[in-house]
Amino acid sequence: MRLRGTNLIIVNVLATYARVVVVMGMTLFTSRWALEILGDTDFGLYSLVGGLIVFILFIGNVMAASMQRFYAYAIGQENSSEIRKWFNCAFALHLFFACVLVLAGLPLGEYILPQLEIPPERLETCRRVFRLSILGAVWTMLAVPYIGMFNARQRIFELSFWNALQAIAVFGFVWGLFYMDGDLLLFYAVGMVGIKMVVDGIQMLRGYFLFRECRLRMSDWLDWKSYGRVLAYSGWQLWSGLGVILSNQGLHVLLNLFGGPRVNTGYALASQVNGAINGVGAAVYQSAVSEIFRREGAGKRDEMIDLSVRTCKFMVILSFIWLLPLFIEMESVLALWLGEGKVPEYAVGFCRVILGAYSVNATIMGYGGAIGAYGRVGSYQSVQGTLLVMTFPLTWLAFKMGFSPEQALLTVVFIASCTVVYCLWWMRRKLGVPASRWIYGVFFKSVYVVIPSTLVGVGIYTLMESSLLRMALVFFLTGLTAVFGAWFLALDTVEREFCLDKLQKVKSLFRRVRTGVNTESEKNGKKEN
């Protein structure tokens, strides 16, 4: 049975959520084991050193997002040769950036590492970890054009499978480290990079055999106009990406300079929490963004904007259902995850700040897709990038003024709020979407969900002693209140009918899959007879 249209979107969402459940379940154990095996210092060092190549990797991610837009446009126009041209353009650009990574990244790392707060006896190991990270980054960049085709073709269910398989492989590898001796930081880096390279390699082969457009043709490499269009679209995104790096990985360096490797450990755990919640949000966003691009490519501007507004609302509602109780019970959750007395210093505060920043950004995720589909993003990305870049000096200033690490990190939430305001202004000026549409359609609707849920969660947290029962009640009753608040107060009649229709389609899809399996079994049985 070939999946199309709504059925494909449903399967993608279900597959992505299944992947999130598997990945989060595996991560709960692997992160805890890695912290226990490596210790606070080495765990923080791995996060710090591995993060030094994040900027180059982010170039790859920006290019991937850019290429997904061009892929989706060509797919919407049903132009196979155009799709192949954009694939070859993407591969050539990623090959170029991979060479730049090797030629510039290696000497840059050799210079930067001795300047950081790294114990002298671990400096050589950190150098080897950095080189391994460079190798893994090069391979990942070459895989990006193939993986981007899966996203553009909306075969997210297959990507979810490979991501879940990677998490299971990492789970098994980290468990095996308990039985190994030697430099475990180096072994950990080798295993993490090796597993990622194997999974990326499999996806590259799958893309090559699955999509006829994924064929390398040197004639397409000489289409200089295509490079110009891609770089014009992604160039400003690279500036915005620099801001993202400074507001995330750059903070690792500041925390290392002002607090040492142990503070890096707390922020590393917060970054893993951030990765987990971003994975949950991707279940909705990735399923919607390709459709947003497709509608713009088909000339359906009003439908594209309507979908982006609804995506903003659903992103906020689905996030708050579980982010709010997690924020309230963060200390208990981390203690349950890592063990009593093993939670790194500042980890609780860092995680709460990360959740706050994510919640603010979630309110405009749908608009981000609309802006990307519009294409002329120079003014937006330049200002957004400048705002994000300001995170680094503002955090440095906060440290210099004597603020604690948690207080200094609040600059991330402040900058996120500024980007929301600018996004609303840009949408009104360029796409004619009034800010009132977001205020009434997203913000106020979100308030209807957040206020009653917060009152329920904080009430239980205040009245009961810390225990597993209290944590379970906070998650269950807060989430239940959020669901009821969303259904009766946040969603309109059309959206409720939409949700009911999708639930009915999910049931119908499962029945069709089950019927297909039973039919196939009957056919096999007849053949055997």
Rosetta blueprint (number, residue, H / E / L):
1 M L
2 R L
3 L L
4 R L
5 G H
6 T H
7 N H
8 L H
9 I H
10 I H
11 V H
12 N H
13 V H
14 L H
15 A H
16 T H
17 Y H
18 A H
19 R H
20 V H
21 V H
22 V H
23 V H
24 M H
25 G H
26 M H
27 T H
28 L H
29 F H
30 T H
31 S H
32 R H
33 W H
34 A H
35 L H
36 E H
37 I H
38 L H
39 G H
40 D H
41 T H
42 D H
43 F H
44 G H
45 L H
46 Y H
47 S H
48 L H
49 V H
50 G H
51 G H
52 L H
53 I H
54 V H
55 F H
56 I H
57 L H
58 F H
59 I H
60 G H
61 N H
62 V H
63 M H
64 A H
65 A H
66 S H
67 M H
68 Q H
69 R H
70 F H
71 Y H
72 A H
73 Y H
74 A H
75 I H
76 G H
77 Q L
78 E L
79 N L
80 S H
81 S H
82 E H
83 I H
84 R H
85 K H
86 W H
87 F H
88 N H
89 C H
90 A H
91 F H
92 A H
93 L H
94 H H
95 L H
96 F H
97 F H
98 A H
99 C H
100 V H
101 L H
102 V H
103 L H
104 A H
105 G H
106 L H
107 P H
108 L H
109 G H
110 E H
111 Y H
112 I H
113 L H
114 P H
115 Q H
116 L L
117 E L
118 I L
119 P L
120 P H
121 E H
122 R H
123 L H
124 E H
125 T H
126 C H
127 R H
128 R H
129 V H
130 F H
131 R H
132 L H
133 S H
134 I H
135 L H
136 G H
137 A H
138 V H
139 W H
140 T H
141 M H
142 L H
143 A H
144 V H
145 P H
146 Y H
147 I H
148 G H
149 M H
150 F H
151 N H
152 A H
153 R L
154 Q L
155 R L
156 I H
157 F H
158 E H
159 L H
160 S H
161 F H
162 W H
163 N H
164 A H
165 L H
166 Q H
167 A H
168 I H
169 A H
170 V H
171 F H
172 G H
173 F H
174 V H
175 W H
176 G H
177 L H
178 F L
179 Y L
180 M L
181 D L
182 G L
183 D L
184 L H
185 L H
186 L H
187 F H
188 Y H
189 A H
190 V H
191 G H
192 M H
193 V H
194 G H
195 I H
196 K H
197 M H
198 V H
199 V H
200 D H
201 G H
202 I H
203 Q H
204 M H
205 L H
206 R H
207 G H
208 Y H
209 F H
210 L H
211 F L
212 R L
213 E L
214 C L
215 R L
216 L L
217 R L
218 M H
219 S H
220 D H
221 W H
222 L L
223 D L
224 W H
225 K H
226 S H
227 Y H
228 G H
229 R H
230 V H
231 L H
232 A H
233 Y H
234 S H
235 G H
236 W H
237 Q H
238 L H
239 W H
240 S H
241 G H
242 L H
243 G H
244 V H
245 I H
246 L H
247 S H
248 N H
249 Q H
250 G H
251 L H
252 H H
253 V H
254 L H
255 L H
256 N H
257 L H
258 F H
259 G H
260 G L
261 P H
262 R H
263 V H
264 N H
265 T H
266 G H
267 Y H
268 A H
269 L H
270 A H
271 S H
272 Q H
273 V H
274 N H
275 G H
276 A H
277 I H
278 N H
279 G H
280 V H
281 G H
282 A H
283 A H
284 V H
285 Y H
286 Q H
287 S H
288 A H
289 V H
290 S H
291 E H
292 I H
293 F H
294 R H
295 R H
296 E H
297 G H
298 A L
299 G L
300 K L
301 R H
302 D H
303 E H
304 M H
305 I H
306 D H
307 L H
308 S H
309 V H
310 R H
311 T H
312 C H
313 K H
314 F H
315 M H
316 V H
317 I H
318 L H
319 S H
320 F H
321 I H
322 W H
323 L H
324 L H
325 P H
326 L H
327 F H
328 I H
329 E L
330 M H
331 E H
332 S H
333 V H
334 L H
335 A H
336 L H
337 W H
338 L H
339 G L
340 E L
341 G L
342 K L
343 V L
344 P L
345 E L
346 Y L
347 A H
348 V H
349 G H
350 F H
351 C H
352 R H
353 V H
354 I H
355 L H
356 G H
357 A H
358 Y H
359 S H
360 V H
361 N H
362 A H
363 T L
364 I L
365 M H
366 G H
367 Y H
368 G H
369 G H
370 A H
371 I H
372 G H
373 A H
374 Y H
375 G L
376 R L
377 V L
378 G H
379 S H
380 Y H
381 Q H
382 S H
383 V H
384 Q H
385 G H
386 T H
387 L H
388 L H
389 V H
390 M L
391 T H
392 F H
393 P H
394 L H
395 T H
396 W H
397 L H
398 A H
399 F H
400 K H
401 M L
402 G L
403 F L
404 S L
405 P H
406 E H
407 Q H
408 A H
409 L H
410 L L
411 T H
412 V H
413 V H
414 F H
415 I H
416 A H
417 S H
418 C H
419 T H
420 V H
421 V H
422 Y H
423 C H
424 L H
425 W H
426 W H
427 M H
428 R H
429 R H
430 K H
431 L H
432 G L
433 V L
434 P L
435 A H
436 S H
437 R H
438 W H
439 I H
440 Y H
441 G H
442 V H
443 F H
444 F H
445 K H
446 S H
447 V H
448 Y H
449 V H
450 V H
451 I H
452 P H
453 S H
454 T H
455 L H
456 V H
457 G H
458 V H
459 G H
460 I H
461 Y H
462 T H
463 L H
464 M L
465 E L
466 S L
467 S L
468 L H
469 L H
470 R H
471 M H
472 A H
473 L H
474 V H
475 F H
476 F H
477 L H
478 T H
479 G H
480 L H
481 T H
482 A H
483 V H
484 F H
485 G H
486 A H
487 W H
488 F H
489 L H
490 A H
491 L L
492 D L
493 T H
494 V H
495 E H
496 R H
497 E H
498 F H
499 C H
500 L H
501 D H
502 K H
503 L H
504 Q H
505 K H
506 V H
507 K H
508 S H
509 L H
510 F H
511 R H
512 R H
513 V H
514 R H
515 T H
516 G H
517 V H
518 N H
519 T H
520 E H
521 S H
522 E H
523 K H
524 N H
525 G H
526 K H
527 K H
528 E H
529 N L
